[in-house]
Amino acid sequence: MTDTYMQEQAEALAAKLKLNDGKTGYVEATADGFAVYTRRKWPGKQITSWDGLPVEWHENVGTNKAANR
C-alpha cells in the first residue's frame, strides 16, 4: 500500500505526462518508485526518475490496463 504522498506524486507525474484522461495510460505508485502504463509507444524522451525515485515504463499495454480497469 502506498502512502498519500506517493499517490500525489504519481498523480502529478500523470498530469505532467498528460495521462489523466483515463484512456491513454496512467501512473501507479509502487514500493520503490513509479510505474507508467501507456497504450502506445511513448513519443520522445521517457522520464526515468520522478521525485528522486525510478520510473518504470510499460508501453503498448492493453486498453483495459491503460485505463486502469
PyMOL commands that place a pseudoatom at each C-alpha (Angstrom):
pseudoatom trace, name=CA, resn=MET, resi=1, chain=A, elem=C, hetatm=0, pos=[0.000, 0.000, 0.000]
pseudoatom trace, name=CA, resn=THR, resi=2, chain=A, elem=C, hetatm=0, pos=[1.383, 3.385, -0.940]
pseudoatom trace, name=CA, resn=ASP, resi=3, chain=A, elem=C, hetatm=0, pos=[1.007, 6.482, 1.156]
pseudoatom trace, name=CA, resn=THR, resi=4, chain=A, elem=C, hetatm=0, pos=[-0.824, 9.657, 0.231]
pseudoatom trace, name=CA, resn=TYR, resi=5, chain=A, elem=C, hetatm=0, pos=[2.374, 11.492, -0.685]
pseudoatom trace, name=CA, resn=MET, resi=6, chain=A, elem=C, hetatm=0, pos=[3.384, 8.816, -3.209]
pseudoatom trace, name=CA, resn=GLN, resi=7, chain=A, elem=C, hetatm=0, pos=[-0.141, 8.808, -4.653]
pseudoatom trace, name=CA, resn=GLU, resi=8, chain=A, elem=C, hetatm=0, pos=[0.016, 12.594, -5.075]
pseudoatom trace, name=CA, resn=GLN, resi=9, chain=A, elem=C, hetatm=0, pos=[3.412, 12.312, -6.776]
pseudoatom trace, name=CA, resn=ALA, resi=10, chain=A, elem=C, hetatm=0, pos=[2.031, 9.633, -9.113]
pseudoatom trace, name=CA, resn=GLU, resi=11, chain=A, elem=C, hetatm=0, pos=[-0.876, 11.928, -9.987]
pseudoatom trace, name=CA, resn=ALA, resi=12, chain=A, elem=C, hetatm=0, pos=[1.496, 14.855, -10.559]
pseudoatom trace, name=CA, resn=LEU, resi=13, chain=A, elem=C, hetatm=0, pos=[3.612, 12.709, -12.896]
pseudoatom trace, name=CA, resn=ALA, resi=14, chain=A, elem=C, hetatm=0, pos=[0.456, 11.562, -14.725]
pseudoatom trace, name=CA, resn=ALA, resi=15, chain=A, elem=C, hetatm=0, pos=[-0.564, 15.209, -15.150]
pseudoatom trace, name=CA, resn=LYS, resi=16, chain=A, elem=C, hetatm=0, pos=[2.886, 16.132, -16.480]
pseudoatom trace, name=CA, resn=LEU, resi=17, chain=A, elem=C, hetatm=0, pos=[2.720, 13.240, -18.967]
pseudoatom trace, name=CA, resn=LYS, resi=18, chain=A, elem=C, hetatm=0, pos=[-0.904, 14.144, -19.805]
pseudoatom trace, name=CA, resn=LEU, resi=19, chain=A, elem=C, hetatm=0, pos=[-2.035, 10.649, -18.813]
pseudoatom trace, name=CA, resn=ASN, resi=20, chain=A, elem=C, hetatm=0, pos=[-5.051, 11.767, -16.820]
pseudoatom trace, name=CA, resn=ASP, resi=21, chain=A, elem=C, hetatm=0, pos=[-7.782, 11.282, -19.446]
pseudoatom trace, name=CA, resn=GLY, resi=22, chain=A, elem=C, hetatm=0, pos=[-8.414, 7.729, -18.281]
pseudoatom trace, name=CA, resn=LYS, resi=23, chain=A, elem=C, hetatm=0, pos=[-7.754, 6.229, -21.718]
pseudoatom trace, name=CA, resn=THR, resi=24, chain=A, elem=C, hetatm=0, pos=[-4.158, 6.622, -22.874]
pseudoatom trace, name=CA, resn=GLY, resi=25, chain=A, elem=C, hetatm=0, pos=[-2.459, 5.410, -19.734]
pseudoatom trace, name=CA, resn=TYR, resi=26, chain=A, elem=C, hetatm=0, pos=[-1.808, 6.005, -16.080]
pseudoatom trace, name=CA, resn=VAL, resi=27, chain=A, elem=C, hetatm=0, pos=[0.895, 6.176, -13.427]
pseudoatom trace, name=CA, resn=GLU, resi=28, chain=A, elem=C, hetatm=0, pos=[0.981, 3.834, -10.459]
pseudoatom trace, name=CA, resn=ALA, resi=29, chain=A, elem=C, hetatm=0, pos=[2.983, 4.386, -7.280]
pseudoatom trace, name=CA, resn=THR, resi=30, chain=A, elem=C, hetatm=0, pos=[4.961, 1.241, -6.459]
pseudoatom trace, name=CA, resn=ALA, resi=31, chain=A, elem=C, hetatm=0, pos=[7.022, 0.179, -3.447]
pseudoatom trace, name=CA, resn=ASP, resi=32, chain=A, elem=C, hetatm=0, pos=[10.227, 1.602, -4.926]
pseudoatom trace, name=CA, resn=GLY, resi=33, chain=A, elem=C, hetatm=0, pos=[9.142, 4.196, -7.466]
pseudoatom trace, name=CA, resn=PHE, resi=34, chain=A, elem=C, hetatm=0, pos=[6.530, 4.677, -10.141]
pseudoatom trace, name=CA, resn=ALA, resi=35, chain=A, elem=C, hetatm=0, pos=[5.202, 2.563, -12.996]
pseudoatom trace, name=CA, resn=VAL, resi=36, chain=A, elem=C, hetatm=0, pos=[3.866, 4.223, -16.141]
pseudoatom trace, name=CA, resn=TYR, resi=37, chain=A, elem=C, hetatm=0, pos=[1.455, 2.268, -18.349]
pseudoatom trace, name=CA, resn=THR, resi=38, chain=A, elem=C, hetatm=0, pos=[0.697, 3.604, -21.832]
pseudoatom trace, name=CA, resn=ARG, resi=39, chain=A, elem=C, hetatm=0, pos=[-1.359, 2.243, -24.719]
pseudoatom trace, name=CA, resn=ARG, resi=40, chain=A, elem=C, hetatm=0, pos=[1.173, 3.280, -27.344]
pseudoatom trace, name=CA, resn=LYS, resi=41, chain=A, elem=C, hetatm=0, pos=[4.898, 3.705, -27.708]
pseudoatom trace, name=CA, resn=TRP, resi=42, chain=A, elem=C, hetatm=0, pos=[5.851, 6.872, -25.847]
pseudoatom trace, name=CA, resn=PRO, resi=43, chain=A, elem=C, hetatm=0, pos=[6.859, 9.681, -28.223]
pseudoatom trace, name=CA, resn=GLY, resi=44, chain=A, elem=C, hetatm=0, pos=[10.015, 11.481, -27.212]
pseudoatom trace, name=CA, resn=LYS, resi=45, chain=A, elem=C, hetatm=0, pos=[12.180, 11.064, -24.140]
pseudoatom trace, name=CA, resn=GLN, resi=46, chain=A, elem=C, hetatm=0, pos=[10.880, 8.992, -21.273]
pseudoatom trace, name=CA, resn=ILE, resi=47, chain=A, elem=C, hetatm=0, pos=[11.189, 10.366, -17.761]
pseudoatom trace, name=CA, resn=THR, resi=48, chain=A, elem=C, hetatm=0, pos=[13.465, 7.930, -15.920]
pseudoatom trace, name=CA, resn=SER, resi=49, chain=A, elem=C, hetatm=0, pos=[13.045, 9.354, -12.428]
pseudoatom trace, name=CA, resn=TRP, resi=50, chain=A, elem=C, hetatm=0, pos=[10.463, 11.444, -10.606]
pseudoatom trace, name=CA, resn=ASP, resi=51, chain=A, elem=C, hetatm=0, pos=[10.858, 12.945, -7.154]
pseudoatom trace, name=CA, resn=GLY, resi=52, chain=A, elem=C, hetatm=0, pos=[14.193, 11.108, -6.889]
pseudoatom trace, name=CA, resn=LEU, resi=53, chain=A, elem=C, hetatm=0, pos=[12.609, 7.680, -7.498]
pseudoatom trace, name=CA, resn=PRO, resi=54, chain=A, elem=C, hetatm=0, pos=[12.892, 5.453, -10.576]
pseudoatom trace, name=CA, resn=VAL, resi=55, chain=A, elem=C, hetatm=0, pos=[10.137, 5.337, -13.188]
pseudoatom trace, name=CA, resn=GLU, resi=56, chain=A, elem=C, hetatm=0, pos=[9.466, 2.012, -14.890]
pseudoatom trace, name=CA, resn=TRP, resi=57, chain=A, elem=C, hetatm=0, pos=[7.762, 2.162, -18.298]
pseudoatom trace, name=CA, resn=HIS, resi=58, chain=A, elem=C, hetatm=0, pos=[5.268, -0.332, -19.717]
pseudoatom trace, name=CA, resn=GLU, resi=59, chain=A, elem=C, hetatm=0, pos=[4.320, 0.586, -23.286]
pseudoatom trace, name=CA, resn=ASN, resi=60, chain=A, elem=C, hetatm=0, pos=[1.744, -0.919, -25.633]
pseudoatom trace, name=CA, resn=VAL, resi=61, chain=A, elem=C, hetatm=0, pos=[-0.380, -2.290, -22.799]
pseudoatom trace, name=CA, resn=GLY, resi=62, chain=A, elem=C, hetatm=0, pos=[-3.971, -3.311, -23.466]
pseudoatom trace, name=CA, resn=THR, resi=63, chain=A, elem=C, hetatm=0, pos=[-6.767, -0.735, -23.429]
pseudoatom trace, name=CA, resn=ASN, resi=64, chain=A, elem=C, hetatm=0, pos=[-8.251, -2.011, -20.166]
pseudoatom trace, name=CA, resn=LYS, resi=65, chain=A, elem=C, hetatm=0, pos=[-4.842, -1.967, -18.475]
pseudoatom trace, name=CA, resn=ALA, resi=66, chain=A, elem=C, hetatm=0, pos=[-4.100, 1.546, -19.789]
pseudoatom trace, name=CA, resn=ALA, resi=67, chain=A, elem=C, hetatm=0, pos=[-7.421, 2.739, -18.374]
pseudoatom trace, name=CA, resn=ASN, resi=68, chain=A, elem=C, hetatm=0, pos=[-6.557, 1.019, -15.059]
pseudoatom trace, name=CA, resn=ARG, resi=69, chain=A, elem=C, hetatm=0, pos=[-9.749, -1.077, -15.068]
for i in range(1, 69): cmd.bond("trace and resi %d" % i, "trace and resi %d" % (i + 1))
show_as sticks, trace
zoom trace
